[in-house]
Amino acid sequence: MLKNMSRLTLRLSETLHQQLIHLAEGEGVSLNQYIVYALTRQAALAPVIQANPEAEIEQQQQAFQLLIKQLGQASLLEIESVLAMREQIEPEADLSAEIVAHLNSKCKPISR
């Protein structure tokens, strides 16, 4: 007997239903097992976004403001000097040309 299991009724298009049946047969498992596997895999790959409590956000903002005060102000020349020393690397292979162009536009030298 299965314990701690929930039942869920889904309405699927006939096309999707047949596709899932075909995929499950190809894997040699029941339709139910295949759907549970597919949903488990998708849930594991999905990014998890959690909101920070207000107190933590306030603490981070205060820490950031303190850091800014401790750093002081850098001149434009100092900023450009540090940026000129940064390591230049090739973009990741799976990034599209559009994304690379967008990122490069964000990294242009500061105009005077």
C-alpha atoms as an extended CHARMM CRD file, in Angstrom:
* protein
*
       112  EXT
         1         1  MET       CA              0.0000000000        0.0000000000        0.0000000000  PROA      1               0.0000000000
         2         2  LEU       CA              1.3030000000        3.4640000000       -0.9090000000  PROA      2               0.0000000000
         3         3  LYS       CA              1.6650000000        5.9230000000        1.9350000000  PROA      3               0.0000000000
         4         4  ASN       CA              2.0620000000        9.6970000000        1.7230000000  PROA      4               0.0000000000
         5         5  MET       CA              0.9570000000        9.7760000000       -1.9050000000  PROA      5               0.0000000000
         6         6  SER       CA             -1.4410000000       12.3110000000       -3.3880000000  PROA      6               0.0000000000
         7         7  ARG       CA             -3.8150000000       11.8400000000       -6.2630000000  PROA      7               0.0000000000
         8         8  LEU       CA             -4.0260000000       14.4500000000       -9.0250000000  PROA      8               0.0000000000
         9         9  THR       CA             -6.4460000000       14.4710000000      -11.9230000000  PROA      9               0.0000000000
        10        10  LEU       CA             -5.1500000000       16.1570000000      -15.0770000000  PROA      10              0.0000000000
        11        11  ARG       CA             -6.9210000000       17.2050000000      -18.2480000000  PROA      11              0.0000000000
        12        12  LEU       CA             -4.5850000000       16.6920000000      -21.1790000000  PROA      12              0.0000000000
        13        13  SER       CA             -5.0590000000       17.2170000000      -24.8670000000  PROA      13              0.0000000000
        14        14  GLU       CA             -5.3650000000       13.9250000000      -26.7260000000  PROA      14              0.0000000000
        15        15  THR       CA             -2.1290000000       14.7200000000      -28.5780000000  PROA      15              0.0000000000
        16        16  LEU       CA             -0.1420000000       15.2540000000      -25.3770000000  PROA      16              0.0000000000
        17        17  HSD       CA             -1.7030000000       12.1740000000      -23.7910000000  PROA      17              0.0000000000
        18        18  GLN       CA             -0.6610000000       10.0140000000      -26.7560000000  PROA      18              0.0000000000
        19        19  GLN       CA              2.8230000000       11.5550000000      -26.7550000000  PROA      19              0.0000000000
        20        20  LEU       CA              3.2520000000       10.7260000000      -23.0720000000  PROA      20              0.0000000000
        21        21  ILE       CA              2.0270000000        7.1750000000      -23.6160000000  PROA      21              0.0000000000
        22        22  HSD       CA              4.5410000000        6.7480000000      -26.4400000000  PROA      22              0.0000000000
        23        23  LEU       CA              7.3860000000        8.1310000000      -24.3130000000  PROA      23              0.0000000000
        24        24  ALA       CA              6.4510000000        5.9200000000      -21.3500000000  PROA      24              0.0000000000
        25        25  GLU       CA              6.3360000000        2.8420000000      -23.5840000000  PROA      25              0.0000000000
        26        26  GLY       CA              9.7380000000        3.7880000000      -24.9890000000  PROA      26              0.0000000000
        27        27  GLU       CA             11.1200000000        3.8530000000      -21.4500000000  PROA      27              0.0000000000
        28        28  GLY       CA              9.3440000000        0.6380000000      -20.5230000000  PROA      28              0.0000000000
        29        29  VAL       CA              7.4220000000        2.1900000000      -17.6280000000  PROA      29              0.0000000000
        30        30  SER       CA              3.7890000000        2.9650000000      -16.8650000000  PROA      30              0.0000000000
        31        31  LEU       CA              2.3050000000        6.2910000000      -17.9070000000  PROA      31              0.0000000000
        32        32  ASN       CA              2.0100000000        7.2440000000      -14.2330000000  PROA      32              0.0000000000
        33        33  GLN       CA              5.6770000000        6.4190000000      -13.5660000000  PROA      33              0.0000000000
        34        34  TYR       CA              6.7710000000        8.4040000000      -16.6030000000  PROA      34              0.0000000000
        35        35  ILE       CA              4.7320000000       11.4800000000      -15.6500000000  PROA      35              0.0000000000
        36        36  VAL       CA              6.0270000000       11.3520000000      -12.0480000000  PROA      36              0.0000000000
        37        37  TYR       CA              9.5960000000       11.0290000000      -13.3860000000  PROA      37              0.0000000000
        38        38  ALA       CA              9.1310000000       13.9310000000      -15.8320000000  PROA      38              0.0000000000
        39        39  LEU       CA              7.6040000000       16.1890000000      -13.1790000000  PROA      39              0.0000000000
        40        40  THR       CA             10.2830000000       15.2650000000      -10.6280000000  PROA      40              0.0000000000
        41        41  ARG       CA             13.0330000000       16.0440000000      -13.1230000000  PROA      41              0.0000000000
        42        42  GLN       CA             11.4540000000       19.3620000000      -14.1120000000  PROA      42              0.0000000000
        43        43  ALA       CA             10.9480000000       20.3740000000      -10.4770000000  PROA      43              0.0000000000
        44        44  ALA       CA             14.5760000000       19.5300000000       -9.6700000000  PROA      44              0.0000000000
        45        45  LEU       CA             15.8470000000       21.6570000000      -12.5600000000  PROA      45              0.0000000000
        46        46  ALA       CA             13.5690000000       24.6270000000      -11.8920000000  PROA      46              0.0000000000
        47        47  PRO       CA             15.2300000000       27.6050000000      -10.2440000000  PROA      47              0.0000000000
        48        48  VAL       CA             13.9860000000       28.3410000000       -6.7470000000  PROA      48              0.0000000000
        49        49  ILE       CA             13.3750000000       31.9530000000       -5.8590000000  PROA      49              0.0000000000
        50        50  GLN       CA             12.8010000000       32.7970000000       -2.2330000000  PROA      50              0.0000000000
        51        51  ALA       CA             11.9200000000       36.2020000000       -0.9290000000  PROA      51              0.0000000000
        52        52  ASN       CA             14.1760000000       37.4920000000        1.8190000000  PROA      52              0.0000000000
        53        53  PRO       CA             12.5250000000       38.6330000000        5.0340000000  PROA      53              0.0000000000
        54        54  GLU       CA             12.2590000000       42.4140000000        5.3700000000  PROA      54              0.0000000000
        55        55  ALA       CA             14.6920000000       42.4400000000        8.3030000000  PROA      55              0.0000000000
        56        56  GLU       CA             17.3390000000       40.6690000000        6.2180000000  PROA      56              0.0000000000
        57        57  ILE       CA             16.8300000000       43.1050000000        3.3230000000  PROA      57              0.0000000000
        58        58  GLU       CA             17.2330000000       46.0490000000        5.6990000000  PROA      58              0.0000000000
        59        59  GLN       CA             20.3920000000       44.4950000000        7.1600000000  PROA      59              0.0000000000
        60        60  GLN       CA             21.8580000000       43.9980000000        3.6580000000  PROA      60              0.0000000000
        61        61  GLN       CA             21.0540000000       47.5970000000        2.7080000000  PROA      61              0.0000000000
        62        62  GLN       CA             22.7400000000       48.9080000000        5.8450000000  PROA      62              0.0000000000
        63        63  ALA       CA             25.8110000000       46.7350000000        5.2150000000  PROA      63              0.0000000000
        64        64  PHE       CA             25.9730000000       47.9950000000        1.6240000000  PROA      64              0.0000000000
        65        65  GLN       CA             25.7210000000       51.6450000000        2.6980000000  PROA      65              0.0000000000
        66        66  LEU       CA             28.4950000000       51.0760000000        5.2740000000  PROA      66              0.0000000000
        67        67  LEU       CA             30.6800000000       49.4730000000        2.5970000000  PROA      67              0.0000000000
        68        68  ILE       CA             30.1180000000       52.4260000000        0.2510000000  PROA      68              0.0000000000
        69        69  LYS       CA             31.1320000000       54.8520000000        3.0230000000  PROA      69              0.0000000000
        70        70  GLN       CA             34.2480000000       52.8040000000        3.7990000000  PROA      70              0.0000000000
        71        71  LEU       CA             35.2920000000       52.6570000000        0.1510000000  PROA      71              0.0000000000
        72        72  GLY       CA             35.0790000000       56.3630000000       -0.3960000000  PROA      72              0.0000000000
        73        73  GLN       CA             34.9220000000       57.7830000000       -3.8850000000  PROA      73              0.0000000000
        74        74  ALA       CA             37.1280000000       56.8110000000       -6.7920000000  PROA      74              0.0000000000
        75        75  SER       CA             37.9290000000       59.1480000000       -9.6270000000  PROA      75              0.0000000000
        76        76  LEU       CA             36.9530000000       58.3020000000      -13.1860000000  PROA      76              0.0000000000
        77        77  LEU       CA             40.6430000000       57.7180000000      -13.9610000000  PROA      77              0.0000000000
        78        78  GLU       CA             40.9630000000       55.2410000000      -11.0640000000  PROA      78              0.0000000000
        79        79  ILE       CA             37.8620000000       53.3580000000      -12.1960000000  PROA      79              0.0000000000
        80        80  GLU       CA             39.1100000000       53.1390000000      -15.7850000000  PROA      80              0.0000000000
        81        81  SER       CA             42.5140000000       51.9670000000      -14.5650000000  PROA      81              0.0000000000
        82        82  VAL       CA             40.9860000000       49.1160000000      -12.5470000000  PROA      82              0.0000000000
        83        83  LEU       CA             38.6670000000       48.1410000000      -15.3870000000  PROA      83              0.0000000000
        84        84  ALA       CA             41.5940000000       48.0760000000      -17.8260000000  PROA      84              0.0000000000
        85        85  MET       CA             43.3400000000       45.4830000000      -15.6530000000  PROA      85              0.0000000000
        86        86  ARG       CA             40.4130000000       43.0620000000      -15.5770000000  PROA      86              0.0000000000
        87        87  GLU       CA             40.8280000000       39.6820000000      -17.2100000000  PROA      87              0.0000000000
        88        88  GLN       CA             39.3240000000       39.3920000000      -20.6860000000  PROA      88              0.0000000000
        89        89  ILE       CA             37.6150000000       36.0580000000      -21.2920000000  PROA      89              0.0000000000
        90        90  GLU       CA             35.6230000000       34.5480000000      -24.1260000000  PROA      90              0.0000000000
        91        91  PRO       CA             31.8550000000       34.2890000000      -23.6200000000  PROA      91              0.0000000000
        92        92  GLU       CA             30.3730000000       30.8970000000      -22.7960000000  PROA      92              0.0000000000
        93        93  ALA       CA             29.7200000000       28.8200000000      -25.9050000000  PROA      93              0.0000000000
        94        94  ASP       CA             25.9760000000       28.4310000000      -25.2760000000  PROA      94              0.0000000000
        95        95  LEU       CA             25.2840000000       32.1900000000      -25.1830000000  PROA      95              0.0000000000
        96        96  SER       CA             23.6000000000       33.5550000000      -28.2920000000  PROA      96              0.0000000000
        97        97  ALA       CA             25.2090000000       36.3540000000      -30.2970000000  PROA      97              0.0000000000
        98        98  GLU       CA             22.3620000000       38.6360000000      -29.1910000000  PROA      98              0.0000000000
        99        99  ILE       CA             23.0630000000       38.0370000000      -25.4970000000  PROA      99              0.0000000000
       100       100  VAL       CA             26.8220000000       38.5180000000      -26.0000000000  PROA      100             0.0000000000
       101       101  ALA       CA             26.1850000000       41.8220000000      -27.8100000000  PROA      101             0.0000000000
       102       102  HSD       CA             23.8650000000       42.9630000000      -25.0190000000  PROA      102             0.0000000000
       103       103  LEU       CA             26.4180000000       42.0970000000      -22.3270000000  PROA      103             0.0000000000
       104       104  ASN       CA             29.2220000000       43.7790000000      -24.2910000000  PROA      104             0.0000000000
       105       105  SER       CA             27.1140000000       46.9450000000      -24.5420000000  PROA      105             0.0000000000
       106       106  LYS       CA             26.9010000000       46.9560000000      -20.7370000000  PROA      106             0.0000000000
       107       107  CYS       CA             30.7120000000       46.6960000000      -20.4570000000  PROA      107             0.0000000000
       108       108  LYS       CA             31.6300000000       49.5580000000      -22.7730000000  PROA      108             0.0000000000
       109       109  PRO       CA             34.2520000000       51.9820000000      -21.4840000000  PROA      109             0.0000000000
       110       110  ILE       CA             32.9470000000       54.9570000000      -19.5750000000  PROA      110             0.0000000000
       111       111  SER       CA             32.4910000000       57.9250000000      -21.9120000000  PROA      111             0.0000000000
       112       112  ARG       CA             33.6940000000       61.2860000000      -20.7570000000  PROA      112             0.0000000000
